[in-house]
Amino acid sequence: MKYSTDEQKIIERQIGNFVAKKYACEYFENPNVFGVVDGLFTRHKKIHCLIEIKNRDVSFEKFPWYMIDKAKADKAWDAAKKLDVGLTLIYQFVDGVFCFSFPMDKDPSRHYDSEISGRTVDTRDENDIDEVYKLPKGDWKKL
């Protein structure tokens, strides 16, 4: 079972609002866009990008890459392509907020390595192990 707690939703909302303020755009939480993203950013009343937000309790430097569930990323990428907008991951680490923008001209399934992985230390349940994309740390930008 995949889920977000109320506490996680509050943190994600704070992260979304932080980034929106920094980049002078509006953050809309849970827009129900194909049911796959946490929110979206708009500028001038037009969707700028779909976003997925995560809060991680580790330093950004801890791993050489970061992951996202492959099925979720593929659905979100397809939705962004249909809307002709970007798809951005925003992850808050203990040492800052970082973003990863999927290149919209490159199908993630052909561009990124994937493997079966997930939470192996603090697994909430057995469904936290899935096929994930490995997104190289060098492709992330600190905000």
C-alpha positions in Angstrom: 0.0 0.0 0.0 1.4 3.4 -1.0 0.3 6.3 1.1 1.2 9.7 2.5 0.6 10.6 6.1 -1.0 13.9 7.1 2.4 15.0 8.4 4.1 14.1 5.0 1.4 16.1 3.1 2.0 19.1 5.3 5.7 18.9 4.7 5.2 18.5 1.0 2.9 21.5 0.9 5.5 23.6 2.7 8.2 22.5 0.2 5.9 23.3 -2.7 5.1 26.7 -1.4 8.8 27.4 -0.7 9.7 26.7 -4.3 6.7 28.6 -5.7 7.7 31.7 -3.7 11.4 31.4 -4.8 10.4 31.2 -8.5 7.4 33.5 -8.5 4.8 30.9 -9.5 1.8 29.3 -7.9 1.7 25.9 -6.4 -1.4 23.8 -6.6 -1.5 20.7 -4.4 -3.1 17.4 -5.5 -4.4 18.7 -8.9 -5.7 15.3 -9.8 -3.9 15.4 -13.1 -4.0 11.8 -14.2 -3.8 11.0 -10.5 0.0 10.6 -10.4 1.6 13.8 -9.1 1.7 15.8 -5.9 1.1 19.1 -7.5 1.8 21.5 -10.3 3.3 25.0 -10.7 1.6 27.6 -12.8 2.8 30.9 -14.3 0.4 33.4 -15.8 -2.5 31.0 -15.2 -0.8 28.3 -17.4 0.6 25.0 -16.2 4.4 25.3 -16.1 5.2 21.8 -14.8 3.9 18.8 -12.9 5.8 18.1 -9.7 6.5 15.2 -7.4 7.7 16.2 -3.9 9.6 14.1 -1.5 11.2 14.8 2.0 14.3 12.8 2.7 16.0 12.6 6.1 19.5 12.1 4.6 22.2 14.4 3.2 22.1 14.9 -0.6 25.7 13.7 -0.7 24.8 10.3 0.8 24.1 8.4 -2.5 25.4 8.7 -6.0 21.8 8.7 -7.4 18.3 9.1 -6.2 15.3 7.0 -7.2 11.7 7.4 -8.1 9.1 4.6 -8.6 9.4 3.8 -12.3 5.6 3.2 -12.9 4.8 6.5 -11.2 7.4 8.4 -13.1 6.3 6.9 -16.4 2.7 7.9 -15.8 3.7 11.4 -14.7 6.0 11.8 -17.8 3.2 10.7 -20.1 0.8 13.1 -18.5 3.3 16.0 -18.8 3.9 15.1 -22.5 0.1 15.2 -23.1 -0.1 18.6 -21.5 3.0 19.8 -23.2 4.6 20.9 -19.8 7.6 19.8 -17.8 8.0 17.2 -15.1 10.1 18.1 -12.1 11.0 16.2 -8.9 11.6 18.3 -5.8 13.3 16.5 -3.0 14.1 18.2 0.4 17.2 16.7 2.0 18.7 17.7 5.4 21.1 20.0 3.6 18.8 21.7 1.1 16.1 21.4 -1.5 17.1 19.9 -4.9 15.2 19.5 -8.1 15.4 17.1 -11.0 13.7 18.0 -14.3 13.0 15.1 -16.7 14.1 16.0 -20.3 10.8 15.9 -22.1 12.4 14.9 -25.4 13.9 11.7 -23.9 11.7 8.8 -22.8 12.8 7.9 -19.3 12.5 4.2 -20.0 15.2 4.6 -22.6 17.3 7.2 -20.9 17.6 6.1 -17.3 18.8 2.9 -15.6 16.2 1.1 -13.6 16.3 -1.7 -11.0 14.2 -3.4 -8.3 14.8 -1.3 -5.2 13.1 0.7 -2.5 13.2 1.3 1.2 15.3 -1.5 2.7 15.9 0.0 6.1 12.7 1.6 7.3 10.3 -0.2 5.0 6.8 0.8 5.7 5.4 -2.4 4.1 6.4 -4.9 1.4 5.0 -2.7 -1.4 7.8 -0.2 -0.9 10.0 -2.4 -3.1 9.4 -1.6 -6.8 11.2 -1.0 -10.0 12.7 2.4 -9.8 14.6 4.8 -12.0 18.1 5.7 -10.8 18.5 9.4 -11.4 22.2 10.5 -11.2 23.1 13.0 -8.6 24.9 15.2 -11.1 21.5 15.8 -12.9 20.0 17.5 -9.8 20.1 21.2 -9.1 20.2 22.8 -5.6 17.5 25.4 -5.2 
